[in-house]
């Protein structure tokens, strides 16, 4: 279900309470406001009510590096060269995380990035966002414990059709990630290209998955990653009216009218070691 981006693209993706310990009123307030407190103790409950500045103000801000990962596993003989773009061997992933930690990077949440873009809120030194698409199980079994060594938090863009299937995360695993301060956000129901939506697609691909993820985490879903990184301006008002604060593409130019709905990410290939990744972070952001 991944799009072939080609070599050019490669150069250029309130804490949940224990069941039974949250009353309906508290849960509803949490879902309305979003995650009330992030892992650093910062209150972001009112972000959705803050006036968004003019596009020019946001476009002048320094972009925060956002890395996009898919599968974290060893390559197989059957994996094509293109597939290996999306498959990062565990050893390579460990090397990349160690480089980030040794270089002084600090992982940040979508709320932190959004607050920085619209209010100028301070970020930690050398902020970086670590994102994971498609709900693959190895993100939980391999990436999550590796990040934990360094205190890194990830952003998991969940494709809900896969929940509980073989080789994919379960609802309980997604809930655990959320409970431990990782961000759980939307990546549609079954990875359908947003540019091709018509009729009831917005309900199937966005509304129902949002409701399911909110039920799992007890938190509002406020950020979106476009499948394949493909987007168009027609999608932006649909995301806005559904309460999304921002959306992430891949490496195209930011939209000049609604930059928050075209935030950039770069895919990290499995061929990159720590130093190569560091060079591309410096170059692309």
N, C-alpha and C positions, 0 to 999 in steps of 0.2 A: 504493500500500500504506500510505499514511499516513492516520491517523484525523483527522476534522474535530473540532477541539477547541472551536471557537467563540470569540467575542470575550472571554468571561469568562476562559478559560484563558490567553489572551494577556496578560491583565492580571495575573494572578497571578504532557533529556536528558544475572636474569643476562643480560646482553646476548646477543643471538643471535650465535653465532660464524659465521665464514665457513665454508661447507660444506667438509668435509674437515679442519677444524681443531678439531673437538670430538669427543672420544671418547664412546662410549656411556655410560660411567659418569658422566662430567661432565654429559652431556645429561640423564640420568635424575635426577641430583641437582638440576639446574636446574628440571626440570619438577615435581619433588616440592615444592621450596621456593618456587617462583615466581621473579620477577625478583630476582636476588640483590642487585644494586646499581642504584639509580636514576641518572638523569642528573646528579644533584648529588653522587653518590658515597655516598649513604646506604644502609646495609645494611638491607634489609627481609626478609631470608630467613626470619626466625623469626616473622613476623607471624601466620601460621596457627596457631602454637602458643601465642600469648598469650591468656590468659583474657579473655573479653569481659565488661565490667562490666555492672551492672544497667541495664535500659533507661532508668531515670530519670536515670542519670549521663550517658548519651549524649544524651538529650532536652534536658538543660540546656545542652549545648554550643552555642555559636554556630554556625549553619549556614554552610558554605562555599558561596559562589556557584558554581553549575554551569550553564554555558550549553550549549544544545543546538542544533546546526546540522544541516541536511540538505544541500540542494543549494546550491552557490555558483556561480551563473551569472546572466546577464542574463535579464530577463523576456522572454517571448515573447507575441505577441498572443493566443495560444490559452490562456495561463495564466489560470486563474480567480483571483478575489480570495482564495479559500481557499488555492489552490496557492501564491500568493505569500507566504503565511505561512511556507512551508518553503523558499522560494527567496530567497537573499540575493545581490543583484548584487555582482560583485567590487569595485566602487567602494565600496559600502556596507560590505562586509566589511573592506576596507582601512581605512576610516574608523574602524570599531569597534576593530580591532586597535591602531591608532595611539592611540586614546583610552585603551585599557587600558594601553598602554606609558607614555604621557605621564602617566597618573594614578597610576603606580607599582604596578600590579598585577603579580603574579608567577604564572605558571601552575604548577599542582601536579598530581601524579599521583594515581590512586586509592589507591595504597599510602600516600602521604603523608596523604591525607584520612583513610583508615582508621586509620593510626597515631595521628593526632591525636584521633580519636573514641574509641579504646579505651585509649590510654595517656597522652594529653595531650601527645604529641610536638609540638615546636615547628614552626610553619609559617613561611614567609617573610612579610614584610609584605604585606598586601592579597592574600591568596591567591585564586586563581580557577581553576576547572577548565573547560577548553574541550573539549567532546565533539562527536563527529560520528557520525551514524547512517547505516546502510544501504549503505556501501561505494561511494558515488558517486565517479566518477573525478575530478570537479572538486575534491574534497577533497584529492586528491594534487597535481593540476596547478595549483590556484589557492590553496586555503587553506594548504597545507603551506609553499610558499615565502613566503607573506605572513607567516605566523607566525614563520618562520625569521629574518626581518628583526629581530625583537625577542627572539629566543631563547626563544619560547614553544613548549611541547610540548603536543600534543593527545592526546585519548583517542578512539580509533576503535573504535566498536562495530560489528563486522563481521557482515553477513548473508552467510553462506558460499555460498548458492545463486548469488549474483551474481558471485562471483570469476571473473575472466577474460572476462566477458560485455561486450558493447559498452556503453560509457558507464559501466562499473564498473572498479574497481581489479583489477589482476592479483595473483597470489600474490607475485610479485617486488616489486611496489610496496608491498604490505602488509609484506613482510619488510624492505624498506628503511626504512619508517617505524619499525618495531620496532628495527632496528639503530641508528637515530639517536636513540633514547631516547623515542619516542612510545609510548603504551600501546595495545596491541591487545587488545580484549576481546570478549565474546560478545553477539550480537544475534539469535540463533537461526539456523536454516537458511533459512527463507523468510518470516520476519516473521509467523508464525502467532500469534494472540492467546493468551497464556498462560492466560487464564481459560477457554479452551475445550479445554485439553489433556485427552486421555483415552488409554487403551491405550498404544500404543507411541510416542506423541507426544514424551515426554521423551527417548527415545533418538534419534529423528529430529531434533528441534529443538534439543536441548542436547548430548547425549553425543557424537554424531558431529561436529557443528561444533566442539566443544571440542577433540576429538582432532585435527581438521584444522588448527585455528589453532595448536595447540601444535606440530604438525609443521612448520608454516611458520615460526614465530618461535623455536622452541626454548625457549619460556618457558611457565610455567603460566598458564592462563586462570582468573582469580580474581574477575572482576567482570562483571556482567550488566546490560543495559538492556532493560527490558520493551518489546516492540513496542507502539506506540501509547501507551506510558506506562501501559498497563492491567495491573493485577496483582490478586491476591487472596491471602488468608492461606494458602490451600491450596498455593500455589506455594513458599512460604518453606521448609518442610522439604525439599522436593525440591531446591531450590538448595543448601541447607545440606549435604545428604548427598553432593552432587556437588562439594563443596569450594569453592563460591563464598563469598567473605567479605562481599560486599555487593552490593546491586542498586539500580538507579536507575529511578525512575518519572518523572512530570512534576511537576505542581504540586498534588497532593493532600496532605492532612495526613499526617505520618509515622505509621507503625504504632506504637502505644503499647507493644506487646510486643516487636516486632522492628524497631526503627527503622532498623537498618543495611540492611534489605532493602526500604526504601521511601525512600531518599534522594532529595531533590528536585532537579529541573532546571527551567529555563525555556527555552522555544523563543524564539529571537531572530528576529523577522520581518525581512523585507527592507526594511521601511519605516522601521526605526529607524536614526537617525544615532548618532554617538558619544555625544552628550549625553543623548539619550533612553535609550540603553542604560545609561549610567551611573546615571541616575535610577531605572531599574527594578531594577538591582542593589542600590542602596541601599534601595529600598522592600521588595523581596522577600526579602532576606537580612540 
